[in-house]
């Protein structure tokens, strides 16, 4: 029967590397998150190796390795399709940029090495030989920082002085939020206080690194917990002030009995499963981002008037695009997330749509994400899934050649028929395609006749 750890190719590659290093007189251990996960009984995604061997000594044993960070003691060893990070024990100097040490001093002492790491639960080592013999992570673990007791207490604690740890790498504040939320741990009070005190310095971290950390928070299955913790630490106000503004924005209770826009958005995040696509996750976070700017209270002069958010979709798309540009999202991801924001209210009309409009709606790229967002939106408010079920039924029944058929009419045919390219071309082609999707025309001649009827004969 396959073993969930020892049959993992990444484990096997890291073990071979560690054993070869040991055969040549070096110390070598598994390090970091893989040790934490093994102690928690979770199969690690990756295995890293920490060693007393210098980068040059590692390269002598593994000449095809990549020197991705040799200055900092990090070498990437390839073993077939598996890459393993091998890091030399070290002591770090000053971190003047809040990201990397200005200088490092290599060490032969694993106790010294773990003191530079971020959190106690990530600062443990594991002897691969003992683990292989016993398959017991507790017996194989080397813990010089109190990580095992913090695991048992479900506590996230910085190693040493948290102010120093966060000064070394500002991203550690976001990583701390992510680890605490994903594992369901409490952040130790001094560590939490240091986060709050240093939150404003998160801007020293590149937008790309912030984006990637937030995306992990959104897609690891505990997104609501993560964002509530980001909010309570003050980090959210620094990196996504637009999301903080959702607090206290009231909604009409007949449609949103759950509460304000912040509560509604957190309920959506709570429904994001582990492994959700990043675009869906960001769409859930930003779908109502235009509501604070468009909030309109009930008009007391109109009986029965209610809270309105006229234009919140259009404003939301613009705000979302500003956020996504700021965080350096790719063009493709930006387009999909903005499309989720743009189209999330269209489900309200789905039962009244003309057949051509419905088909155009169903053929939006990644429509399954639009469906998923709408379902979470409903379940986080009124819980009426009738529009979702209608759209889902039609989407699943739709054949690609029916909702996106080969066009009967293109610009080339219009030119051949005597029409000159101009502003009306788009309307002509859309009218022909609508009729095709409605099933009222079925060939090129009928399409041209429709254009002549609606737009007149071509100029002579």
N, C-alpha and C positions, 0 to 999 in steps of 0.2 A: 504494500500500500504506500503511495507517495507520501513523503513527509513534507509538511507545509513549509519547513525552513530548510532542512538539509538537502532537499531535492530542488531547491531554488537555484537556478544557474548563477544568479548574482552572489548568493552565499558561497557556492562552489568556487567561483572565481576569486572572491576575497579570501577564502580559506587557502587556496593554492598560493596566493601572493604572500599571505602572512607566514605560511609554513616555509616558503623559500627564503624569505627574509630571515626567519629564525635559523634555518640551516646554515646561513652565512654569518651567524653570530649577532644578529640584531634583535632587538625587542620588537614585537609586532602584536597589535591587538585590534579587535573591532572597536569602533569608537562612535560616539554620538547617538543619533536617533535610532539606529538599529538596535543598540543595547537597550535603550528605553523600551522600544516596542517588544523586544524579546522578553523583557521582564514583565511587561503587561500582557504577554500571551498573544501578541499581535504579530502577524507575519510582516517583517520589514519590507519596504519597497526597494531600498538600497542598502548596501553595506559599504562602509568606509573603513579604511585601515589607518591606524596611527602607529608610527614606528620611530625607533631611535636612529634609523639609517638616514643619512643626509640625502637630498635630492640627487646628487651625483652618484651616490652609492645605489640608490634605487634605479637610476638610469643604467648603471652597469649591469644590473641583474635583468632589467627589462628595457633593452635598447630601443624598442619600438614605442616606448611610452611617450606621451606628450607632456611637455613642460608648460602646462597651463598657468601655473603660478609658482614656479620654482623659487622665485625671490621670497615667497612666503612659505616655502617648504611643501608645495603641493604639486604632485605629479599624477597624471591620469594614465593608468595602465590598462591597455586593451588586452582582452582575452576572448578571442572570437568576436561575438557580437556584444559582449559585455564590457563596459568601462567601469573601472573602480578607482575612486579617489584615494591616493596614498599621501598622507601628510606627515611630515617630520615633526617630532616633539619640538615645541618651541616656546620661547617667552617673548611676548610682544612688547615693543616700545610704545611711544606716544602715538595716539590716533589723532593727528591734528585736523584731518578732514572729516572726522566722524564716520569713517567707513573702513579704512584700512590702516594698519600700523605703518608709521614712517620707516621703521626698521624692525627686524626680528632677530632674535638670537636663538640658534638651534640648541636643543637640549638632549640629554640622554635620560632625563628623569620624567617618567609619565605623570608623576604627581605635579610637577611644575607645569606640564602641558595642559592639564585639565583646568587649572586655575584661570586660564585665559578664555575659557568657553563661556557661553551665555547663561544657561540655567542649569541647576543641579541635576534635573532629570535628563539633560542632554550631555552631562559631563562625566558619564561613567564609561569604563572600558570593559572589554570582555575577552577572556583568554580563549582563543579558538580551539586549542588542544583540549582544554578541560571541557569545553562545551561539546566537542565532538565525542568525548568519552562518556559524558554524563547526560547530554541533551538537557541539562538543567542550567538555565541562564543565571539563576540565583547563585549557584555554586561557582560559576565561571566569571561572575562579575567582579570588577575591581572598582571600588567606590571610595574616592578620596574627598568627595564634596558633599556627602549626605544625600545623594540622589535617591537611594532606595527608601529612606525614611520619608522623603517628600513624595515619592510615588505612592507609598502606603497611605500617606495623609492626604493625597490628592491635592497637593500644593505646588504651585509654580513659584520658584524662588530663584532670584539671580545668584550666581556664584560670587561670593565676596560682597563688595560694596556695589549695590545696584546703580548708584549714580556713576560710578566708574565704568561699569559694564555698558551702560547706555551711552556714555560719552565716547566709548571706543567705537561703537557702531550703532547709530540711531535706529537702524532698521530693527534692532533687537526689541524695541518697544512694540512694533507691529507683530513681530514673530511671537512675542510673549502673549499678546492678545489671541493670536491664532492658536497657539498651543493650549492655552487655558480653555478657550471655547471648544476646541475640537475634543479635548480630553475630559471636559467637564470639571476642570480643576479650579480652585480658588487661587487668586494671585496673593502671595504673601504681602502683608501690609506695607513693609518698607519698600518692596519692589513696586507695588502699586503707587505708593506716594512718589517714588522717583519717576515713574512714568508720567504722572500728572504734572510734576514740577518741570519736566523736560519736554513736554508735548510739543511746544512751539518750535523746538529744534528739529522736528521731523522733516522740515523743508530742506535740510542738508542732504537728504536721501534723494537719489534720482527718481524722476517720475516713473520710469520703467520698473524700478524695484518696488516702489509703492504699489503700482498697478498690479504687479504679479502677486504681491502679498495679499492685497485685497481680493483678488480673484480666487486665490486659494481659500480665503475665509468664506467666500460666497459658495464655493463648490465642494467643501469638505463635509457638508451635512449639518453644520451648526451655525448657519449664517446669522440667524436672529441673535443668538447669544453673542456672537462675535461683534456685531454692529452695536448692540446695546453696551457691550464692554468698551468698544471704541468710543462711544458717546460719553460714557461715564469717566473715561480717562482724559477727555479733552482732545484726543487725537483726531476724532471725527471732525471736530470744528476746524481743525487745521488743514485736513486734506480733502474733506468733502463738506464745506460749509453749506452747500445747497441742500444736502440731505438733512442737516441739523435743522434747517428752516421748516421742515415738515412738522416739527413739534408744535402742538397747539393749534394747528389749522383745522378748524371744525368742518364737519361734513354733514349733509342732510341725513338725519337719522333714519328716514324711511328707506334710504338706499345703503346707508353705512351705519348700522346699529353698533358696530364694533368700536367706533370712536374716531379720533382725528386721523389725519393722513399719516402721521408717524406710526400710530398703532396699526393702521391698515397695512402699511408697508412692512412692518416687522412681522405681521402675520403671514404675508407672502414669503418673506425670507425663511420663516419657520417651515414652510412647505417645500423648500428647495431640497431635493434629495442629494445625498453624497454622489458625486459624479455628474451632477447637472452640467450642461454645457455652459461655458463662460458667458456666451452671448445671452442665453436665457436668464442666467443669474443676474447679469447687469441690467437686463430689461426689466426684471422684477424689481430691482432696487430703484430704477429711475422712471418707471412707468408713469408715476404721478408727480414727477419732479416739477412740473409746471403749475401745480395747484397753489402754492403759496403766493405767487405773483398774480394769480387771476382770481383770488378769493373775493367773492361778492356776497355780503350778508343779505338776509331777507329784507325786502323793501317793506317797511311797516305800513305804507300806504296801500299795499296790495294784499288783500286777504288771502291767506294760505300760501304766500310766497315762501320760497325756500332758499337756502344757500346755493349759490351757483359758481361754476368755474368756467365761464365762457372763454373759449380759446385756449384752455389749458393744454390741449394736445399740441397745438402749434408752438406754444411757448415752451412746452416740455421738450419738444424735439430740439429746439435751439439751445436750451440749457444743457440737455444731454450731450449735444455735440461739442459744446464748450468744455464740459468735463472730460469727454473722451479724447479730445485733442490735447488737453492739459496732461492727461495721463499717457499720452503717446500710444493710443490704440491704433492698430492697423486700419487701413481704409476699409477692408472687408468687414472686420468686426464692428467698426463704427457704423457702417451702413446697416448691418443687421440689427444692432441694438437700437439705433434710431428708428428703424422700421417697426420694431416691437412697440416702441413708445408711440409712434405715429398711428398705428393701426389698432391699438388695444381697445379703443371705443367703438370700432366698426362692428363688432359682434352685436351691438344693440340693434342694428338694422338688418341682421343677416336673414331673418325670415321674410323680410319685405323686399329684399334685393331682386332686381331683374336677373334673369338667368345669366346674362352676359356679365353683369357686375359680380354675381356670386362666383362664377368661374374665374374671373380675374382675381378675386380675393383668394380663392383656394389655391391659386398657382403662385402666390407670393413665395419667394425663396424661403425654405425651411419653415413651411407653414405649420409643421408640427410644434414648433416653438411658440408660434402665435396661439395655437390651441392650448398648449400647456400654461402659458401666461394667463390666458382668459380663465381657465379652470381655477388657477390659484387665486385670481382676482375675485371670482365669484365666491369661492369658499372662504375668502377672507372678508366677506361683506355679507350679502343677503343670502348666500348659499343656494341660489336658484341656478341650476345647471341646464335649464332647458335650451338656451341658446347654444351653449357648448355642445350639448348632445346633438343638436340639429347640424351644427357646422361639422362636427366630428363624423357624423353619419355620411354627410355629403362628400367630405374629404376622402374618407376611406373607400367610398364607392366610385369616386372620380377616376376615370382612366386618363392618362396623360394626353392621348390623342384627342380626347374630348374637351378637356379644359385648356389645352394648349395645342390646337391643331395647326397644321401647315396653313399659312395664310393664303386665302384665295386671291388677295390683291396686294401688290406691293407698289412702291414708288415707281419702279420700272414700268409696270403695266399702265400706271397713270400717265407717265410720259409718253409711252407708245400710243396711248389713246388720244393724245393731243393736249394734255394738261401741262401747264408750265409749273415747275417747282415753286412753291411759295408757302406762306403761312397757312393756307387752307389744306395743304397736303396732309398734315397730321389729323385734322378733323375728318377728312375724307377716309383715310385709312382706318381710323378708329370707328367710324360709322359702319364701314364694311366689315370690320372684325366683330363689332357688336352683333350685327345681323347674322354673321356666320356662327357666333357662339349661341345666339338665340335659336338657330336652326331655320331661320326664314330664308336663307340663301344657301346654295350648295355648290355653285361653280363660279368661275371667273366672270362669265358673261353676266350672270345675275348681279355680281358685285359691281361691275361697271354700270349696269342699268340703275342700280340703287344710287350710285354717286351722281349720275346724270340727273336723276329725279330730284335729289336733295340740293345739289350744288350747281346744277345747270350744265349745259354743254360746254366743251372746251372752246376757247376763243379760236376763231378761224384766221 
